[in-house]
């Protein structure tokens, strides 16, 4: 079993951030069809031995966002702009990265919930604020 901190390196933040932004911008789309995301990973990450695992992790995060986004906005983790569009702040994207890479794929959807993501988002915001001082 791989340690959670080690797994974070399996899907680097820069890649996660780019991929999450790309696929979030395409929402809503049929959540029962992972085909486009799978094809993207095969094209974007050929030869990456963790390609399938990272695809599963991103897909799980997208499903989570698709089903929990109104609550994340309500709890202040995501923001809704004047146009009504929802944006994913840096702290939320970082929280999702930490959460979805900290657990084995078979259990992550059972243990990752809105309270956990809100808590991690708050911690990330506080950490960011500490760095600004």
Residue, then its C-alpha position, 0 to 999 in steps of 0.5 A: x500500500x502506498x502512503x498518502x503523501x507519496x500518492x500526491x506525487x503520482x498525480x502532480x498538482x500542476x497536472x491535477x489543476x489543469x485537468x480539473x479546470x478543463x473537465x469542470x469547464x465542460x460540466x455538465x455532461x453525462x456522468x455515466x460516460x467516462x469515455x471522453x476522460x479516458x481518451x483524454x488520459x490515454x492521449x495526454x499521459x501515454x506511458x504513464x504507469x499511473x494513467x488509469x489510477x489518475x483517471x479514476x481519481x479525477x473522474x471520482x472528483x468530477x462525480x463528487x463535484x457534479x453531485x455536491x456542488x450546490x452544497x459546496x457553494x452553500x458551505x463557502x468552499x466554491x463560489x458563485x459569481x454574479x453571472x451565476x457561474x460557479x468557480x473552483x477556488x485554489x483552496x478547493x482544488x487543492x483540497x480535492x487533490x489532497x482528498x482524492x489522492x489520499x485514499x485508495x480508489x476503492x474507498x475514496x467515494x465512501x470516505x470523502x464527503x462535503x464536511x471533509x472537503x470543506x474542512x480541507x478547503x478551510x485549512x488550505x485557505x489558512x495555510x495560504x494566508x499564513x504564506x502571505x504574511 
